[in-house]
Amino acid sequence: MCMDGGRLELHQFLYSHYNEKVRWALDFKSVSHTRISHLPGPHMAAIRTLAGVSRTPILRVGGVVVAGSADIIDVIEGHYPEPPLYPADAEPRKTALAVQTFFDEEIAPAVSRVLFGELLKEPAYLCRMLASEKPLFTRLTYRATQPAIRQVMRRMMGIDEGSVATARRTIRAGLDHVAALAGPEGYLAGNRFTVADLSAAALLAPACNPPHPDMQFPQPRPARVDAWLNEWADHPGAAWVRSIYAKHRPQRVLPLRVAAN
Ligand SMILES: N[C@@H](CCC(=O)N[C@@H](CS)C(=O)NCC(=O)O)C(=O)O
């Protein structure tokens, strides 16, 4: 794949934790890119046409399209090896990639399920979060279609009382896991920051409210969103997430262009 000189586009959802993994990897490596923010629900046609799947993140460079946060990070790492996200040695690299897979597959869906269980009850706030970059007309239309979109999102994320209760326990297990696994230097695979730390911190970020413009929920927040954040606030795993953000999440990389669509 040729990335040099190509316009690199990240097709994303604002505040999404899988998308945050890719934003972080691009920012960490100072890769200039354009972010194209889609609205969950209406995104489907455009993303399917682009990538043949409906999930974001999608990375596009010219005619080349890569889907899925882990595969995208792998491509970014291959083309922009410095600073590295993969450990040089085989054993810690295997551990780092296994941690990424665990958080991608087990923890991240639980975070979405519980958080959206709450956010879908706050349609005005949800629209403010997801559509803030859009023109007024699009924001109003998106708000008007929330009842229909809410049903689709509930179904797609498997949100019901039982699944949300199980997902809450899974989130706690994820926070316990990072608190227990972080070594003396505070990292999950070896003694430096890797894709393991990036993945765990990005995917737990919606529960930990790290002070970064890409993930910090807008103010004022509804009481139920505050309650969601308070639920995890004192967990040592949440303190770990915030410390990894403070040490390793670049604030913003320029030039970053945000395209409206
Ligand atoms: N394994 C994928 C999961 C991506 C994913 O679930 N993305 C969500 C947003 S956080 C999505 O696009 N959902 C909408 C859909 O499934 O159509 C990854 O690592 O990128």
The ligand as a Tripos MOL2 file, in Angstrom:
@<TRIPOS>MOLECULE
LIG
   20    19     1     0     0
SMALL
NO_CHARGES

@<TRIPOS>ATOM
      1 N1        -13.6930   -4.8920   15.7830 N.3       1 LIG1
      2 C1        -14.0280   -3.6090   15.2230 C.3       1 LIG1
      3 C2        -15.2950   -3.1020   15.9350 C.3       1 LIG1
      4 C3        -15.7470   -1.7470   15.4190 C.3       1 LIG1
      5 C4        -17.1080   -1.3430   15.9540 C.2       1 LIG1
      6 O1        -17.8210   -2.1010   16.6270 O.2       1 LIG1
      7 N2        -17.4650   -0.1070   15.6190 N.am      1 LIG1
      8 C5        -18.7450    0.4430   16.0370 C.3       1 LIG1
      9 C6        -18.5250    1.8560   16.5780 C.3       1 LIG1
     10 S1        -17.7310    1.8990   18.1100 S.3       1 LIG1
     11 C7        -19.6400    0.6180   14.8330 C.2       1 LIG1
     12 O2        -19.2060    1.1430   13.8260 O.2       1 LIG1
     13 N3        -20.9240    0.2250   14.9350 N.am      1 LIG1
     14 C8        -21.8870    0.4810   13.8970 C.3       1 LIG1
     15 C9        -22.2420   -0.7140   13.0730 C.2       1 LIG1
     16 O3        -21.9470   -1.8610   13.4880 O.co2     1 LIG1
     17 O4        -22.8530   -0.5300   12.0030 O.co2     1 LIG1
     18 C10       -12.8340   -2.6550   15.3690 C.2       1 LIG1
     19 O5        -11.9190   -2.9700   16.1450 O.co2     1 LIG1
     20 O6        -12.7520   -1.6510   14.6650 O.co2     1 LIG1
@<TRIPOS>BOND
     1     1     2 1
     2     2     3 1
     3     2    18 1
     4     3     4 1
     5     4     5 1
     6     5     6 2
     7     5     7 1
     8     7     8 1
     9     8     9 1
    10     8    11 1
    11     9    10 1
    12    11    12 2
    13    11    13 1
    14    13    14 1
    15    14    15 1
    16    15    16 2
    17    15    17 1
    18    18    19 2
    19    18    20 1
@<TRIPOS>SUBSTRUCTURE
     1 LIG1         1 GROUP 0 **** ****
